[in-house]
Amino acid sequence: MAERRLPPPLRFLLAARRSELQGLEALSGTCELVVRVSALVHALQKERGYSNLTLCSPQDRLQPALAGLSQDAVGVEAEARQFLDTHATDSSHGASRARLLNCIAFALFRLDELPALRRQVRDQSVSADETDSRFTQVIGSLLAVVFEAADSALDPGVTRILVALLNFMQGKELSGQERACGVMGYTAGFFTDVQKARMLGLAANQRRSFDTYSQYAEGAALQCWERIQQQGQPVQRMRDMAQHTSSAQRVDGALAELWFDLYTARIDAMREVESLLAQALAQQCARRIAETRQELDDRRLLLSRYADHASGRAPSMLYSVQSRIVDTPPADGVGSELERSILDMMREQTLRMQRTDDALNTVRGALDEKKRIDRAKLLLISQYGLTEQAAHERLQRAAMDGGLSLSDVARQVIVQLGGN
């Protein structure tokens, strides 16, 4: 029976379910975008690492390896752009996707700056420090896309995986920044006080990101990360060594390549975790879409039978949630079992949506905390003219001095500088 023959209340009940299915199908496309962004971030992290090492090295022997990594990153970027051209620019879902599309636009703007940077690195007309900063800006714009994707997801299971992936990618990006800082310090033979503080801050922020990841991850992805952590002692020893260097206590500059190789192996191993999370995302989306389609088909059949019975076109074999045939009068003789069945269905759908909202609110706690910290950093940047890194370090120092969490300090900054 065509849906248009259903009474209006039943048509809207089905429309609500269809809307949920369309949202899940759109979310599946968003998750595929996140997977492609994750691959691009990894390629750029590898390119940034070798760019940094090449600029710190007096020899040109690393140029061929860097050229290959640059070409790999260009290829991954091209695939991501092709996906965006055919899928992600769909604005049919209205304002809910506006922030995501805006982030994509900004990320594409940053990506357009890479060819010029690559030429400067090849000509060695740019410093390692500036190169690291500019690559980090590009990667940061891509991570913002992942954040908005997680924030716009409306399925708790998918959102949970996206939150895990976002925090893991943030921790991995901080690892890449620490690798670059370590290369510069070890190449010089010692670390300045500023570099030591930055190394400590990057390590602390990694722990925070990976702790949040561990709260939301599960299964193979979590087990894989636990194995990687058990193999982190060599990197930790070199972290400790860096803190004990000085202009009077230098180390061999050749340690820069050892540090780079150890840390690169660690970051490459992290890519397996991202791949496992990508698989989990695809499986969760496919499962939820299949479940919702089946539920929609079941509802459509059930309501069609109800409409046929109510109009006298056919005898009903509709069962209520109490498993009684609706043609059988209720034991208490009160009301219509048909009406009860439909009302039960409506109530169940309302309760299920409320449970979904509650689950989303729980999962989004980590996203809300990041929003709060980012807002506090923006206030510090605008008020005092700080860089993003300096603003973050100020929040960190205030948290350590006051024995508070970073989120609590951010809340205080927002109240003091934001007026609410």
Number of C-alpha atoms within 10 A of each C-alpha: 12 7 16 9 12 19 14 11 11 21 16 12 18 19 14 14 19 17 11 19 20 16 16 22 16 18 22 22 16 23 23 18 21 26 22 20 22 23 19 23 25 24 20 24 26 21 23 27 24 22 28 25 23 21 23 21 18 8 9 10 10 14 17 10 13 23 16 12 21 21 13 17 21 18 14 19 21 13 15 19 17 12 16 16 11 9 15 19 14 13 12 9 11 8 10 13 18 14 15 22 20 13 20 21 15 16 20 16 13 18 18 12 13 17 12 10 17 19 12 14 20 17 10 14 11 15 14 23 14 12 20 19 14 17 22 20 15 21 24 17 21 23 23 17 25 28 22 22 24 27 19 17 23 17 20 19 18 24 24 25 21 28 26 29 29 27 27 26 24 21 25 24 22 22 22 25 23 21 25 25 22 27 26 22 22 26 20 18 21 25 26 15 12 8 18 22 14 18 24 15 18 22 18 14 17 21 14 16 20 19 16 18 26 18 13 18 23 16 10 13 22 18 14 16 20 12 11 14 12 8 11 13 10 11 18 12 10 17 18 12 14 22 17 13 19 15 11 8 10 15 21 11 17 14 17 23 16 15 19 22 14 15 23 19 10 19 20 14 15 21 17 14 21 23 16 16 24 22 13 20 24 16 14 17 21 15 12 18 20 14 13 18 17 12 15 20 15 12 17 21 15 17 23 20 20 26 21 16 18 15 10 10 10 12 13 18 15 20 17 18 12 11 9 15 16 21 15 11 14 13 6 6 8 8 10 13 21 21 14 15 22 19 13 15 16 15 12 12 15 12 12 12 13 12 13 16 15 12 17 20 14 12 20 18 12 20 18 14 16 17 15 19 22 17 17 25 25 18 20 23 17 11 10 10 12 16 14 14 11 14 19 21 17 16 22 21 14 15 17 13 9 10 11 12 14 21 20 16 23 26 18 14 21 20 12 12 13 13 7 9
